[in-house]
Amino acid sequence: MVLEMFFWDHAVGERVFELPREVLVKLSVLGCVVVAGVFGAFTARFSILFMQAMPGLLARVLVRMSRPRTQMC
């Protein structure tokens, strides 16, 4: 849990999760969007689930499925 909360954007997190730092940052931000959307759906309006949480979840899945670009020489 400490690794996921504090060291996800350090070299240790890159090694453990086997993802580049940029991808880890994107996944973290999109995770916050999804959590905020679910919270908003339960506390304010249910439609927030479809307007915020679902697109955030879809983007998170697509980012996770994407392959890192190789550098051109």
C-alpha positions in Angstrom: 0.0 0.0 0.0 2.9 2.4 0.8 4.3 1.6 -2.6 1.1 2.5 -4.4 0.5 5.6 -2.4 3.9 7.2 -2.1 6.5 5.5 -4.4 4.5 5.0 -7.6 6.2 7.9 -9.3 9.8 7.0 -8.3 12.3 4.6 -9.7 11.0 1.9 -7.4 7.5 2.2 -8.7 8.7 2.0 -12.3 10.6 -1.1 -11.5 7.8 -2.8 -9.6 4.9 -1.8 -11.9 7.1 -2.2 -15.1 5.7 1.0 -16.6 7.3 4.3 -17.5 6.8 7.2 -15.1 4.6 9.1 -17.6 2.1 6.2 -17.8 2.0 5.9 -14.0 1.2 9.6 -13.7 -1.6 9.3 -16.3 -3.1 6.3 -14.6 -3.0 8.1 -11.3 -4.7 11.2 -12.6 -7.4 9.1 -14.4 -7.9 7.1 -11.2 -8.7 10.3 -9.4 -11.2 11.3 -12.1 -12.9 7.9 -11.7 -13.1 8.1 -7.9 -14.4 11.7 -8.1 -17.0 10.6 -10.6 -18.2 7.7 -8.5 -18.3 9.9 -5.4 -20.3 12.6 -7.3 -22.7 10.0 -8.6 -23.6 8.9 -5.0 -23.6 12.4 -3.5 -24.9 14.8 -6.1 -26.3 13.3 -9.3 -26.3 9.8 -10.7 -25.6 11.0 -14.2 -22.1 12.1 -13.1 -21.3 8.4 -13.2 -21.8 8.4 -17.0 -20.4 11.8 -17.7 -17.2 11.6 -15.7 -16.5 8.2 -14.2 -17.2 6.0 -17.3 -15.0 8.1 -19.7 -12.3 8.3 -17.1 -12.4 4.5 -16.7 -12.3 4.0 -20.5 -9.3 6.4 -20.8 -7.6 4.5 -18.0 -8.0 1.2 -19.7 -6.8 2.6 -23.1 -3.7 4.1 -21.4 -2.9 0.8 -19.7 -3.3 -1.1 -23.0 -1.1 1.3 -25.0 2.4 0.5 -25.7 5.2 3.0 -25.0 6.6 4.6 -28.1 10.1 3.7 -29.1 12.5 6.5 -29.7 13.5 7.2 -33.3 17.2 7.7 -34.0 
